């Protein structure tokens, strides 16, 4: 036989042997049908008119269910980053093109949670790199699903107690001071406070229970009612102003009011995400 032919056959057999050995060393090689070449979706983030596409990978463990779960998780993480970037860019463009869009609106609209993403993202293909023993997953989500998720998120946010037109109605001892203190605390904790078109009313009544030279005790009553007269919450909070140095009754009263308001705010924070129709 021709020496050149023998050499060619030997080289061919050697390459087949190396390839077979390489693949046999990868316990994931049998997971999926053999593909002639690397899929074009691997390692590439893509945005079309209708879809967002990304991918993720995981080193082979030999357990198909684990490798698929790990690669899918990495793919969804990559898709989350892609979506966040794309959405923020679009919102920034809106922000610059319209003076009516505030930074607060931008920050709330640009965010999308992983749960919302995972609900609609789909793994459309899987592939194994047999040479490097790596499992890949391709993931996609369409623009419509993202828009639905954003609309749902916006609707949920707008239904929360903190997002409603909240109006504080204060009566009793130092009514104006109490209202001022409450308003500041509510705003600090993300509540929308207004004096008109009220969705929710906070009826607060402050009274002095006991007052002496170095002590003041107050009682702050709270009732939360919707514009449809549905009661959301009712409670009362004791406040105390005590001093062993010389302080005026007015100063002690302020301390007592701040004390009762701090207790009230603890409950209000727990209620802020309550849905209100």
Buried (B, 14 or more C-beta within 10 A) or exposed (E): EEEEEEEEEEEEEEEEEEEEEBBEEBBBBEBBEEEEEEBEBBEEBEBEEEBBBBBBBBEBBEEBEEBBEBBBBBBBBBBBEBBBEBBBEEBEEBBEEEEEBEEEEBEEBBBBEEEBBBEBBEBBBBBBBBEEBBBBBBBBBBBEBBEBBBEEBEEEEEBBBBBBBBBBBBEBBBBEBBBEBBBEBBEEEEBBBEEEEBBBBBBBBBBBEEBEEEBBBBBBBBBBBBBEEEEBBEEBBEBBBBBEEEBEBEEBBBBBBBBBBEBBBEEBBEBBBBEBE
